[in-house]
Amino acid sequence: MFGSLGVGCWEFEFVTALLQQVRRTIRRHDLCPAGTRLLVALSGGSDSVALTLILRELAPTNGFVLAGLAHFNHHLRPTADRDEQFCRALAVRLELPIVVGGVDVREYADAERIGIEEAARRARYAFLHRSAADLKADRIAIGHTRDDQAETFLLKLIRGAGLTGLGGIYPQRGDVIRPLIEASRAELREYLEGAGQTWVEDDTNTDLKNPRNRIRHRVLPELNLAAGADTTNAIARAAGLARDDSQWLDELADRRFSALAREAPHGLDIDAAALEEEPSPVQRRVLLKGLRMVGNGREIGLEHVESALGVAAGLSGGADVPGGRVELRRGKLVLLRRE
Amino acid sequence: MFGSLGVGCWEFEFVTALLQQVRRTIRRHDLCPAGTRLLVALSGGSDSVALTLILRELAPTNGFVLAGLAHFNHHLRPTADRDEQFCRALAVRLELPIVVGGVDVREYADAERIGIEEAARRARYAFLHRSAADLKADRIAIGHTRDDQAETFLLKLIRGAGLTGLGGIYPQRGDVIRPLIEASRAELREYLEGAGQTWVEDDTNTDLKNPRNRIRHRVLPELNLAAGADTTNAIARAAGLARDDSQWLDELADRRFSALAREAPHGLDIDAAALEEEPSPVQRRVLLKGLRMVGNGREIGLEHVESALGVAAGLSGGADVPGGRVELRRGKLVLLRRE
């Protein structure tokens, strides 16, 4: 009796702490203003099942409403239909409306000439926005966790994303919100187990050929051993701080860009002397923005920004950049658009 | 004949490219102004042996002089004396003066009540500065590579160093310079092998209980597999960009600190309304600086900065911080020093 009472207390405290943490995330980032109608994206995995249960618990006392669930069937995995059935059954049990949709992602990818992953992402988000409109929901809640945050940070890091920011996943982007972004996957599973709630496992999550899976199953465990502790918290914090830093530097650079750059028939002119006086984080971002405008959607890398900086400083007479060329003419850094 | 000629050409191009890269690092960061007399820190490992050979090659045509070498014997490893002999022999062969010194690091650590690693670092740098004075050298060159840069970035990341910067290793700090910071260890070893130059291996580098070794031998190889390529370049670039961003934000925050903070008998007063108007990267850095002054050398974490921010925003009446307390009094954020 005593033992089970003890466990009960501990469990109660654990659940209370988890709910409080999610509520803090929601409040700090103003994810659910009063009266918000939320659609929850439900894959059937532990993260999105926990998200559904937690938001259902928080809704009555926190001024928002669960408008319903949305499940997107990618028709990619062998378990796709089992997952759909699981989500339908959960919706019935929770007495929540559910929208189920899906496309053949492989077909979609071929038609749009994009990769499978990007195709799945686009099709999924398009479906979620349609479902939100159907259920008259203002915002879409997605079950990204602190673990996803750490994984995304490391993925961006190794892909050389230093220039466009290591910031990782935003708690909010448009009408998409991520209330679990400060919660850990292990805690969410513990919560589900305590509540007697099952979930479906995604078998493709174990394929180490997928970079994210390798980071999840190999890199992070080794980092935890190096630190002698769970590192997702430290990494997610660093991601949050990097995001804040670069978000503000981006805003500042946007203002400086407006002051320094002039559109021209040939592309863009930038006042080279004034650019030189800016601090280097602003210089790089102003040039990145300019090169992106001239490049017309082409990928701009750090090496292009650095060569444009070299031209601005008079170290080289000119440099080819994606979709154009950079030259220094009478104190102006000229970004020429190639036809 | 043809084959060996081909290899010779390739080798020549490889060496030329490596030397050019190091020269570019030296020039970009102005590591060796004209007439600089350099002391090279030589452990006998591949990095410092390559550094010695490369700087000796670059000196005549790049306006600096190799004043000599310095080897510090930590008396910690079983191979310590073998390493010292190796360095002495190399100095003789290269006809360069060498200063050899050492202390019993374990004894020093006990006397100063610090860890072995920190004791080794302090004793080594003190020795290098004395040696530089002896050889009338202005700067001390250290063989840190891009790999060290990537390892340091990951170490800082998992230790939660987001607040004080993920920037990693600086190309220059005071009179210490790092000309190899953009070169890879593998390239340096290839260079030494091509030149028929041996080096000593540090057996302690394989002990996985050491966090840096685990990052080197386990984390980075897994990251390379996830990326399908060597990731040290991407990580080192991100470290460089993060360093530039945070260096400038630090300078900006220092200026804002001078405008917003006033020393007081009880500690420090900060204008809360003016602080509120600053962007969050500046707010955090201003508070970090203030809390550090009041904390008098105690470790300040993100959680302390966040609770001080909470007090400033009126979310809580006050908060205890290391070595003091933060309160809001008549529009002033008061940082009280505890006696």
Interface residues (C-beta under 8 A of the other chain):
Chain A: L154 L155 L157 I158 R159 G160 A161 G162 L163 L166 L208 P211 R212 R214 I215 R218 V219 E222 L223 L225 A226 A227 G228 T231 N233 A234 I235 R237 A238 A239 G240 L241 A242 D244 D245 S246 W248 L249 E251 P279 S280 P281 R284 L302
Chain B: L154 L155 L157 I158 R159 G160 A161 G162 L163 L166 L208 P211 R214 I215 R218 V219 E222 L223 L225 A226 A227 G228 T231 N233 A234 I235 R237 A238 A239 G240 L241 A242 D244 D245 S246 W248 L249 E251 P279 S280 P281 R284 L302
